[in-house]
């Protein structure tokens, strides 16, 4: 599967969270998403210099959010794992960010260096980083051979 086929497949399956995605489909789409995001940020800098974020990069990010999420879930399915591995990461990351903000800016965060306001964010975000590395490894792993509970093997199958 090449870049064009992967992009086409991911946009045809824009919000399809069932089935499986082979490694090539996933990584080509991630590469396309990165390139599109960088190009949009460059356009925003040309249109609005000295400002972070902008309308073009916001629209591109919004347009790519669901297909990125869907292809990641399908990629996890290809390795025989539930999409909730990604859902758990997102929920944990939100909770870790909220906990970090509370630890830094809340009443327990004020005090001497090394206080809970400095330790908690490091631990919470460190665990999130480890979980993110674990998910990265899962997307790199080879998919299960043959059909699994999420569908037919996408290697050699018709992916349209």
C-alpha positions in Angstrom: 0.0 0.0 0.0 1.4 3.4 -1.0 0.8 6.9 0.3 -2.1 7.7 -2.1 -3.9 4.5 -1.3 -3.5 4.9 2.4 -4.8 8.5 2.3 -7.7 7.4 0.2 -8.5 4.5 2.5 -8.4 6.6 5.6 -10.6 9.3 4.2 -13.1 6.7 2.9 -13.2 5.2 6.4 -13.3 8.7 7.9 -14.9 7.6 11.2 -14.9 3.9 10.8 -13.7 2.4 14.0 -14.4 -1.3 13.1 -12.1 -3.5 11.1 -8.4 -3.6 10.8 -5.7 -1.4 9.3 -2.3 -2.7 8.2 0.9 -1.0 9.2 1.4 0.7 5.9 -2.0 2.3 5.9 -1.5 3.6 9.4 2.1 5.0 9.0 1.5 6.5 5.6 -1.6 8.4 6.9 0.4 9.5 10.0 3.1 10.8 7.7 0.5 12.6 5.5 -1.1 14.1 8.7 2.2 15.4 9.9 3.1 17.0 6.5 -0.4 18.5 6.2 -0.2 19.9 9.7 3.3 21.4 9.1 2.2 22.9 5.8 -0.9 24.4 7.5 1.2 25.9 10.2 3.5 27.4 7.6 0.5 29.0 5.8 -0.7 30.4 9.1 2.7 32.0 9.8 2.7 33.6 6.4 -0.9 34.9 6.9 -0.4 35.9 10.5 3.3 36.2 11.5 4.2 36.4 15.2 1.0 34.5 16.2 0.8 30.9 17.4 -2.0 28.8 15.9 -4.3 30.0 13.2 -7.3 29.3 11.2 -5.7 27.0 8.6 -3.9 24.8 11.1 -7.0 24.6 13.3 -9.1 23.5 10.3 -6.6 20.9 9.2 -6.2 19.5 12.7 -10.0 19.3 13.1 -10.4 17.6 9.7 -7.7 15.0 10.5 -8.7 14.3 14.1 -11.4 11.6 13.4 -9.6 9.7 10.6 -6.4 9.6 12.8 -8.3 8.3 15.7 -10.2 5.8 13.6 -7.0 4.5 11.8 -5.3 4.1 15.2 -8.1 2.1 16.6 -8.2 -0.1 13.4 -4.4 -0.5 13.8 -4.8 -1.7 17.3 -7.5 -4.1 16.1 -5.0 -5.5 13.6 -2.7 -6.5 16.5 -5.6 -8.2 18.3 -6.2 -5.4 20.8 -9.2 -3.3 21.6 -9.5 0.3 20.6 -10.0 1.1 24.3 -6.2 0.9 24.7 -6.2 4.2 22.9 -9.3 5.4 24.8 -7.7 4.6 28.1 -4.6 6.6 27.1 -6.7 9.6 26.2 -8.7 9.5 29.4 -5.5 9.1 31.5 -3.7 11.9 29.6 -6.6 14.3 30.3 -6.7 13.2 34.0 -2.9 13.6 34.2 -3.0 17.1 32.8 -5.9 18.1 35.1 -4.0 16.6 38.1 -0.9 18.4 37.1 -2.6 21.8 36.8 -4.3 21.2 40.2 -1.0 20.1 41.8 0.8 23.2 40.5 -1.9 25.8 41.0 -4.0 24.3 43.8 -3.5 24.9 47.5 -1.3 21.8 47.8 1.1 23.0 45.1 2.2 26.1 46.9 5.2 25.7 49.1 8.9 24.9 49.1 10.8 23.3 46.2 10.2 19.6 45.8 6.7 20.0 47.2 3.8 18.0 45.7 3.3 20.8 43.1 6.5 19.7 41.4 6.5 15.9 42.0 2.9 15.0 41.0 3.1 16.5 37.5 6.4 14.8 36.8 5.0 11.4 37.9 1.6 11.8 36.1 3.1 13.0 32.8 6.0 10.4 33.1 3.4 7.6 33.2 1.6 9.1 30.3 4.8 9.2 28.3 5.5 5.5 29.1 1.9 4.6 28.0 2.4 6.6 24.8 5.6 4.7 24.1 3.7 1.4 24.7 1.0 2.5 22.2 3.7 3.4 19.7 5.2 -0.1 20.0 1.7 -1.6 19.5 1.3 0.3 16.2 4.7 -0.9 15.0 4.0 -4.6 15.8 3.0 -6.9 13.0 -0.7 -7.7 12.9 -2.2 -11.1 13.7 -2.1 -13.6 10.8 -5.4 -14.5 9.5 -8.8 -13.3 10.8 -9.1 -12.2 14.4 -12.2 -11.0 16.3 -12.0 -7.6 14.6 -12.1 -8.8 11.0 -10.2 -10.4 8.1 -6.5 -10.0 7.7 -6.0 -6.7 5.8 -2.7 -7.9 4.2 -3.6 -9.2 0.8 -7.2 -8.4 1.3 -9.2 -5.8 -0.6 -8.9 -2.6 1.5 -11.4 -0.5 -0.4 
